[in-house]
Amino acid sequence: MIMAKWGVGIRITTNRDQPVRAIGPSHKSRCQAINMLTVVCVIAFAGCGPAATPDSGDAQIRAAMKLLGLEYGGYLTTHNAAPPDEAALRKYLQTRVVDLSAYGVKSVDDLLRAGRDGQAIKVIYGAKVPSADRPDYAWAAYELNGVEGTRLACDSRGGVHEVDNQVFNEQLVGK
Protein backbone atom coordinates (compact mmCIF):
# COMPACT_ATOMS: atom_id res chain seq x y z
CA MET A 1 0.00 0.00 0.00
CA ILE A 2 1.27 3.51 -0.83
CA MET A 3 0.30 6.53 1.29
CA ALA A 4 1.13 10.19 0.87
CA LYS A 5 1.88 12.38 3.89
CA TRP A 6 1.33 16.08 3.19
CA GLY A 7 3.54 18.83 4.53
CA VAL A 8 6.00 21.22 2.93
CA GLY A 9 7.14 18.34 0.72
CA ILE A 10 5.40 15.03 -0.02
CA ARG A 11 6.86 11.82 1.38
CA ILE A 12 5.64 8.64 -0.26
CA THR A 13 5.80 5.57 1.97
CA THR A 14 5.15 1.87 1.64
CA ASN A 15 2.95 -0.21 3.91
CA ARG A 16 5.93 -0.73 6.23
CA ASP A 17 6.19 3.06 6.71
CA GLN A 18 9.67 3.14 5.19
CA PRO A 19 10.41 6.22 3.05
CA VAL A 20 10.72 5.48 -0.63
CA ARG A 21 11.08 8.92 -2.15
CA ALA A 22 10.70 12.53 -0.98
CA ILE A 23 9.41 15.29 -3.22
CA GLY A 24 10.03 18.95 -2.33
CA PRO A 25 12.77 20.88 -0.55
CA SER A 26 14.69 19.18 2.20
CA HIS A 27 14.91 20.62 5.69
CA LYS A 28 18.58 21.44 5.12
CA SER A 29 17.92 23.36 1.89
CA ARG A 30 15.06 25.31 3.53
CA CYS A 31 17.38 26.31 6.41
CA GLN A 32 20.08 27.35 3.96
CA ALA A 33 17.58 29.48 2.04
CA ILE A 34 16.37 31.16 5.25
CA ASN A 35 19.94 31.83 6.37
CA MET A 36 20.81 33.34 2.96
CA LEU A 37 17.71 35.56 3.09
CA THR A 38 18.68 36.72 6.59
CA VAL A 39 22.20 37.63 5.43
CA VAL A 40 20.84 39.54 2.42
CA CYS A 41 18.42 41.50 4.65
CA VAL A 42 21.12 42.36 7.19
CA ILE A 43 23.43 43.63 4.46
CA ALA A 44 20.66 45.59 2.77
CA PHE A 45 19.50 47.31 5.95
CA ALA A 46 22.66 47.61 8.01
CA GLY A 47 25.66 49.02 6.23
CA CYS A 48 24.66 49.69 2.68
CA GLY A 49 22.37 52.67 3.24
CA PRO A 50 23.30 56.32 2.89
CA ALA A 51 25.39 57.94 5.58
CA ALA A 52 23.67 60.06 8.18
CA THR A 53 22.88 63.53 6.89
CA PRO A 54 21.67 66.68 8.59
CA ASP A 55 18.18 65.65 7.47
CA SER A 56 18.38 62.51 9.63
CA GLY A 57 17.88 64.78 12.67
CA ASP A 58 14.79 66.15 10.94
CA ALA A 59 13.54 62.59 10.42
CA GLN A 60 14.07 61.80 14.12
CA ILE A 61 12.16 64.90 15.16
CA ARG A 62 9.33 64.00 12.78
CA ALA A 63 9.23 60.45 14.16
CA ALA A 64 9.14 61.73 17.76
CA MET A 65 6.38 64.19 16.87
CA LYS A 66 4.39 61.46 15.15
CA LEU A 67 4.53 59.32 18.29
CA LEU A 68 3.77 62.33 20.49
CA GLY A 69 0.72 63.12 18.36
CA LEU A 70 -0.53 59.54 18.53
CA GLU A 71 -0.04 59.42 22.29
CA TYR A 72 -1.78 62.80 22.65
CA GLY A 73 -4.67 61.24 20.72
CA GLY A 74 -4.58 58.30 23.13
CA TYR A 75 -4.82 60.73 26.04
CA LEU A 76 -7.81 62.45 24.38
CA THR A 77 -9.54 59.10 23.92
CA THR A 78 -8.81 57.87 27.44
CA HIS A 79 -9.68 61.10 29.26
CA ASN A 80 -12.18 62.71 26.83
CA ALA A 81 -10.18 65.93 27.11
CA ALA A 82 -6.81 67.41 26.31
CA PRO A 83 -4.15 67.08 29.00
CA PRO A 84 -4.58 69.97 31.46
CA ASP A 85 -0.82 70.47 31.90
CA GLU A 86 2.61 68.98 31.30
CA ALA A 87 2.53 66.95 34.53
CA ALA A 88 -0.66 65.14 33.46
CA LEU A 89 0.74 64.37 30.01
CA ARG A 90 4.06 63.18 31.45
CA LYS A 91 2.23 60.88 33.87
CA TYR A 92 0.21 59.39 30.99
CA LEU A 93 3.28 59.03 28.74
CA GLN A 94 5.20 57.34 31.55
CA THR A 95 2.59 54.56 31.57
CA ARG A 96 3.20 54.09 27.83
CA VAL A 97 7.03 54.03 27.76
CA VAL A 98 7.24 50.22 27.84
CA ASP A 99 5.02 49.95 24.74
CA LEU A 100 6.87 52.80 23.03
CA SER A 101 10.26 51.20 23.65
CA ALA A 102 9.67 49.19 20.47
CA TYR A 103 10.06 52.53 18.65
CA GLY A 104 13.27 53.48 20.46
CA VAL A 105 11.60 55.60 23.14
CA LYS A 106 13.52 55.23 26.40
CA SER A 107 11.89 58.04 28.37
CA VAL A 108 9.17 60.66 28.16
CA ASP A 109 11.86 63.21 27.27
CA ASP A 110 12.44 61.37 23.99
CA LEU A 111 8.98 62.59 22.94
CA LEU A 112 9.02 66.00 24.62
CA ARG A 113 12.24 67.03 22.93
CA ALA A 114 13.59 70.04 21.10
CA GLY A 115 12.40 70.76 17.59
CA ARG A 116 14.50 71.71 14.58
CA ASP A 117 14.78 75.22 16.01
CA GLY A 118 16.51 73.90 19.13
CA GLN A 119 13.62 74.88 21.42
CA ALA A 120 11.31 72.50 23.24
CA ILE A 121 8.25 71.34 21.32
CA LYS A 122 5.16 73.28 22.49
CA VAL A 123 2.37 70.90 23.51
CA ILE A 124 -1.21 72.19 23.54
CA TYR A 125 -2.66 71.87 27.03
CA GLY A 126 -6.10 72.53 28.47
CA ALA A 127 -8.21 72.57 25.31
CA LYS A 128 -8.76 70.48 22.22
CA VAL A 129 -7.75 72.60 19.20
CA PRO A 130 -9.25 71.09 16.03
CA SER A 131 -7.56 71.37 12.67
CA ALA A 132 -9.47 73.62 10.28
CA ASP A 133 -9.12 71.09 7.45
CA ARG A 134 -9.85 68.04 9.59
CA PRO A 135 -12.11 68.92 12.54
CA ASP A 136 -11.93 65.35 13.91
CA TYR A 137 -8.16 65.80 14.30
CA ALA A 138 -6.82 67.91 17.14
CA TRP A 139 -3.51 69.73 17.04
CA ALA A 140 -1.18 68.19 19.60
CA ALA A 141 2.12 70.11 19.46
CA TYR A 142 4.30 72.36 17.32
CA GLU A 143 7.73 73.91 17.05
CA LEU A 144 7.96 77.33 18.71
CA ASN A 145 9.88 79.08 15.93
CA GLY A 146 10.49 76.49 13.24
CA VAL A 147 13.05 77.00 10.49
CA GLU A 148 12.99 78.85 7.18
CA GLY A 149 9.44 80.10 7.63
CA THR A 150 7.79 76.79 8.51
CA ARG A 151 7.05 74.94 11.72
CA LEU A 152 6.45 71.26 12.23
CA ALA A 153 3.13 70.58 13.92
CA CYS A 154 1.58 67.23 14.79
CA ASP A 155 -2.00 66.18 15.16
CA SER A 156 -3.72 63.65 17.39
CA ARG A 157 -3.67 60.98 14.70
CA GLY A 158 0.09 61.06 14.18
CA GLY A 159 0.19 63.41 11.21
CA VAL A 160 3.24 65.67 11.09
CA HIS A 161 2.73 68.78 8.99
CA GLU A 162 4.95 71.64 7.88
CA VAL A 163 2.82 74.71 8.46
CA ASP A 164 3.65 78.15 7.17
CA ASN A 165 3.18 81.34 9.17
CA GLN A 166 -0.32 81.92 7.79
CA VAL A 167 -1.65 78.52 8.88
CA PHE A 168 0.20 78.83 12.18
CA ASN A 169 -1.31 82.27 12.88
CA GLU A 170 -4.83 81.10 11.93
CA GLN A 171 -4.86 77.83 13.84
CA LEU A 172 -2.16 77.66 16.48
CA VAL A 173 -1.16 81.09 17.77
CA GLY A 174 -1.88 81.40 21.46
CA LYS A 175 -2.73 77.73 21.87
C-alpha positions as CSV (number, residue, x, y, z in Angstrom):
1,M,0.0,0.0,0.0
2,I,1.3,3.5,-0.8
3,M,0.3,6.5,1.3
4,A,1.1,10.2,0.9
5,K,1.9,12.4,3.9
6,W,1.3,16.1,3.2
7,G,3.5,18.8,4.5
8,V,6.0,21.2,2.9
9,G,7.1,18.3,0.7
10,I,5.4,15.0,0.0
11,R,6.9,11.8,1.4
12,I,5.6,8.6,-0.3
13,T,5.8,5.6,2.0
14,T,5.1,1.9,1.6
15,N,2.9,-0.2,3.9
16,R,5.9,-0.7,6.2
17,D,6.2,3.1,6.7
18,Q,9.7,3.1,5.2
19,P,10.4,6.2,3.0
20,V,10.7,5.5,-0.6
21,R,11.1,8.9,-2.2
22,A,10.7,12.5,-1.0
23,I,9.4,15.3,-3.2
24,G,10.0,18.9,-2.3
25,P,12.8,20.9,-0.6
26,S,14.7,19.2,2.2
27,H,14.9,20.6,5.7
28,K,18.6,21.4,5.1
29,S,17.9,23.4,1.9
30,R,15.1,25.3,3.5
31,C,17.4,26.3,6.4
32,Q,20.1,27.3,4.0
33,A,17.6,29.5,2.0
34,I,16.4,31.2,5.3
35,N,19.9,31.8,6.4
36,M,20.8,33.3,3.0
37,L,17.7,35.6,3.1
38,T,18.7,36.7,6.6
39,V,22.2,37.6,5.4
40,V,20.8,39.5,2.4
41,C,18.4,41.5,4.6
42,V,21.1,42.4,7.2
43,I,23.4,43.6,4.5
44,A,20.7,45.6,2.8
45,F,19.5,47.3,5.9
46,A,22.7,47.6,8.0
47,G,25.7,49.0,6.2
48,C,24.7,49.7,2.7
49,G,22.4,52.7,3.2
50,P,23.3,56.3,2.9
51,A,25.4,57.9,5.6
52,A,23.7,60.1,8.2
53,T,22.9,63.5,6.9
54,P,21.7,66.7,8.6
55,D,18.2,65.7,7.5
56,S,18.4,62.5,9.6
57,G,17.9,64.8,12.7
58,D,14.8,66.2,10.9
59,A,13.5,62.6,10.4
60,Q,14.1,61.8,14.1
61,I,12.2,64.9,15.2
62,R,9.3,64.0,12.8
63,A,9.2,60.4,14.2
64,A,9.1,61.7,17.8
65,M,6.4,64.2,16.9
66,K,4.4,61.5,15.1
67,L,4.5,59.3,18.3
68,L,3.8,62.3,20.5
69,G,0.7,63.1,18.4
70,L,-0.5,59.5,18.5
71,E,0.0,59.4,22.3
72,Y,-1.8,62.8,22.6
73,G,-4.7,61.2,20.7
74,G,-4.6,58.3,23.1
75,Y,-4.8,60.7,26.0
76,L,-7.8,62.4,24.4
77,T,-9.5,59.1,23.9
78,T,-8.8,57.9,27.4
79,H,-9.7,61.1,29.3
80,N,-12.2,62.7,26.8
81,A,-10.2,65.9,27.1
82,A,-6.8,67.4,26.3
83,P,-4.2,67.1,29.0
84,P,-4.6,70.0,31.5
85,D,-0.8,70.5,31.9
86,E,2.6,69.0,31.3
87,A,2.5,66.9,34.5
88,A,-0.7,65.1,33.5
89,L,0.7,64.4,30.0
90,R,4.1,63.2,31.4
91,K,2.2,60.9,33.9
92,Y,0.2,59.4,31.0
93,L,3.3,59.0,28.7
94,Q,5.2,57.3,31.5
95,T,2.6,54.6,31.6
96,R,3.2,54.1,27.8
97,V,7.0,54.0,27.8
98,V,7.2,50.2,27.8
99,D,5.0,50.0,24.7
100,L,6.9,52.8,23.0
101,S,10.3,51.2,23.6
102,A,9.7,49.2,20.5
103,Y,10.1,52.5,18.7
104,G,13.3,53.5,20.5
105,V,11.6,55.6,23.1
106,K,13.5,55.2,26.4
107,S,11.9,58.0,28.4
108,V,9.2,60.7,28.2
109,D,11.9,63.2,27.3
110,D,12.4,61.4,24.0
111,L,9.0,62.6,22.9
112,L,9.0,66.0,24.6
113,R,12.2,67.0,22.9
114,A,13.6,70.0,21.1
115,G,12.4,70.8,17.6
116,R,14.5,71.7,14.6
117,D,14.8,75.2,16.0
118,G,16.5,73.9,19.1
119,Q,13.6,74.9,21.4
120,A,11.3,72.5,23.2
121,I,8.2,71.3,21.3
122,K,5.2,73.3,22.5
123,V,2.4,70.9,23.5
124,I,-1.2,72.2,23.5
125,Y,-2.7,71.9,27.0
126,G,-6.1,72.5,28.5
127,A,-8.2,72.6,25.3
128,K,-8.8,70.5,22.2
129,V,-7.7,72.6,19.2
130,P,-9.3,71.1,16.0
131,S,-7.6,71.4,12.7
132,A,-9.5,73.6,10.3
133,D,-9.1,71.1,7.4
134,R,-9.8,68.0,9.6
135,P,-12.1,68.9,12.5
136,D,-11.9,65.4,13.9
137,Y,-8.2,65.8,14.3
138,A,-6.8,67.9,17.1
139,W,-3.5,69.7,17.0
140,A,-1.2,68.2,19.6
141,A,2.1,70.1,19.5
142,Y,4.3,72.4,17.3
143,E,7.7,73.9,17.1
144,L,8.0,77.3,18.7
145,N,9.9,79.1,15.9
146,G,10.5,76.5,13.2
147,V,13.1,77.0,10.5
148,E,13.0,78.8,7.2
149,G,9.4,80.1,7.6
150,T,7.8,76.8,8.5
151,R,7.0,74.9,11.7
152,L,6.5,71.3,12.2
153,A,3.1,70.6,13.9
154,C,1.6,67.2,14.8
155,D,-2.0,66.2,15.2
156,S,-3.7,63.6,17.4
157,R,-3.7,61.0,14.7
158,G,0.1,61.1,14.2
159,G,0.2,63.4,11.2
160,V,3.2,65.7,11.1
161,H,2.7,68.8,9.0
162,E,5.0,71.6,7.9
163,V,2.8,74.7,8.5
164,D,3.7,78.1,7.2
165,N,3.2,81.3,9.2
166,Q,-0.3,81.9,7.8
167,V,-1.7,78.5,8.9
168,F,0.2,78.8,12.2
169,N,-1.3,82.3,12.9
170,E,-4.8,81.1,11.9
171,Q,-4.9,77.8,13.8
172,L,-2.2,77.7,16.5
173,V,-1.2,81.1,17.8
174,G,-1.9,81.4,21.5
175,K,-2.7,77.7,21.9
